[in-house]
Amino acid sequence: MKTKEIVKIALYLAMYYVLDVVTHMIPILKMPQGGSVGLSVIALLLASYDLGWKKGVLVCLLSVVLQFFTGDMWYEGFLSFFLDYLLAFGIYGIASVFPSSKQLYWGIVITSFIRFVSHTVSGAICYGSSWGASIAYNGPYMLVTTIVAMILVPLIYERVKVLAD
């Protein structure tokens, strides 16, 4: 990798960490049994769109390591860890492979939906919730996360592209 790419990866990870800490400081954004309106995914999505899917996945997987430092990880064994963290956050790295228009970034919608499904499956299988309860628990905060990302990522990315040129 070039030095510029390494610096960008570090900046996206720093942005992720700061947004994750801010999210945890605002109680209304957190769910009582884990999960939150994910402001931090903005950094992951920006990394995918800016660096491409391979480096985007790298940033996303490294973000899971950073989550250990915020101290807010809940999981019940490897399957839960895989579904709630590795898959749920790693998937944002591939957002850039989905075609987008100026008005709609399909990668945000698709990867957020995959994350929602991953959390829902984890809730039903790993935590013993009913499928309906898992959907009802994960749906609202994932919907808000998707809407916030749909608004902020295109706005911020346009400025990132201008700064990079």
C-alpha positions in Angstrom: 0.0 0.0 0.0 1.0 3.6 -0.6 1.6 5.9 2.4 -1.4 8.0 1.4 -3.7 4.9 1.6 -2.3 3.9 5.0 -3.0 7.4 6.2 -6.5 7.3 4.9 -7.1 4.0 6.5 -5.9 5.4 9.8 -8.1 8.5 9.4 -11.2 6.4 8.7 -10.5 4.3 11.7 -10.0 7.3 13.9 -13.2 8.8 12.6 -15.0 5.5 13.3 -13.6 5.4 16.8 -14.6 9.0 17.6 -18.1 8.5 16.2 -18.5 5.3 18.1 -17.5 7.0 21.4 -19.9 9.9 20.7 -22.7 7.3 20.0 -22.1 5.7 23.3 -22.2 9.1 25.1 -25.8 9.8 23.8 -28.1 7.4 25.7 -31.1 7.9 23.3 -29.0 6.3 20.5 -28.3 3.1 22.4 -30.5 0.1 22.7 -30.8 -1.6 26.2 -29.5 -5.0 25.1 -26.9 -3.9 22.7 -27.0 -2.2 19.3 -27.2 1.5 18.6 -28.0 4.0 15.9 -24.6 3.6 14.2 -23.1 7.0 13.5 -19.8 5.2 13.3 -20.8 3.3 10.1 -20.5 6.6 8.3 -16.7 6.2 8.5 -16.9 2.6 7.3 -19.1 3.5 4.3 -16.9 6.5 3.4 -13.8 4.2 3.5 -15.5 1.8 1.1 -16.5 4.5 -1.4 -13.1 6.3 -1.1 -10.7 3.3 -0.9 -12.6 0.6 -2.8 -14.0 -2.6 -1.5 -10.8 -4.4 -0.5 -9.4 -1.7 1.6 -12.9 -0.9 2.8 -13.3 -4.4 4.2 -9.9 -4.0 5.9 -11.1 -0.8 7.6 -14.3 -2.5 8.6 -12.7 -5.5 10.1 -10.2 -3.3 11.9 -13.1 -1.3 13.3 -14.2 -4.5 15.1 -10.9 -4.4 17.0 -11.5 -0.8 17.9 -14.9 -1.8 19.3 -13.1 -3.7 22.1 -11.8 -0.4 23.3 -15.2 1.3 23.6 -16.2 -1.6 25.9 -19.6 -2.2 24.5 -19.4 -5.6 22.9 -22.1 -8.2 23.7 -21.8 -11.7 22.3 -22.5 -15.3 23.2 -19.8 -17.4 21.6 -18.2 -17.4 18.2 -21.4 -17.5 16.1 -22.7 -14.4 17.9 -19.4 -12.6 17.5 -19.3 -13.5 13.8 -22.9 -12.4 13.1 -23.0 -9.3 15.3 -19.5 -8.0 14.6 -17.4 -9.5 11.9 -20.2 -9.9 9.3 -22.4 -7.0 10.5 -19.6 -4.5 10.3 -17.3 -6.1 7.7 -20.1 -6.0 5.2 -20.0 -2.2 5.0 -16.6 -2.6 3.2 -18.3 -3.9 0.1 -20.7 -1.0 -0.2 -18.7 0.5 -3.1 -19.3 -2.5 -5.4 -23.0 -1.7 -5.8 -23.9 0.9 -8.4 -25.1 4.2 -7.1 -26.6 7.3 -8.5 -26.3 10.9 -7.2 -29.5 10.5 -5.3 -29.2 6.9 -4.0 -26.2 5.0 -2.8 -27.4 1.4 -3.2 -24.4 0.1 -1.2 -25.7 1.8 1.9 -29.1 0.2 1.6 -27.9 -3.3 0.7 -25.1 -3.5 3.3 -27.4 -2.0 6.0 -30.0 -4.6 5.1 -27.4 -7.4 5.3 -26.3 -6.1 8.8 -30.0 -6.0 9.9 -30.4 -9.6 8.8 -27.2 -10.7 10.5 -28.3 -9.1 13.8 -31.8 -10.6 13.5 -30.4 -14.1 12.9 -28.0 -13.7 15.8 -30.9 -12.5 18.1 -33.0 -15.5 17.1 -30.4 -18.2 17.1 -27.7 -17.0 19.6 -29.9 -15.2 22.1 -33.0 -17.3 21.9 -35.4 -14.5 20.9 -38.3 -15.2 18.7 -37.9 -14.1 15.1 -40.5 -11.4 15.5 -38.9 -10.1 18.6 -35.5 -10.0 17.0 -36.9 -8.1 14.0 -38.8 -5.7 16.3 -35.6 -5.1 18.3 -33.1 -4.6 15.5 -35.4 -3.0 12.9 -35.9 0.5 14.4 -32.2 1.3 15.1 -31.1 -0.2 11.8 -33.7 1.8 9.9 -32.5 5.0 11.6 -28.9 4.1 11.0 -29.6 3.6 7.3 -31.5 6.9 6.9 -28.7 8.8 8.7 -26.1 7.2 6.5 -28.2 7.9 3.3 -28.2 11.5 4.2 -24.7 12.1 5.5 -22.5 9.7 3.5 -23.3 11.4 0.1 -22.8 14.9 1.6 -19.5 14.0 3.2 -18.2 11.9 0.3 -18.6 14.8 -2.1 -16.3 16.9 0.1 -13.9 14.0 0.5 -13.6 13.7 -3.2 -12.9 17.4 -3.6 -10.2 17.4 -0.9 -8.6 14.3 -2.5 -8.3 16.0 -5.9 
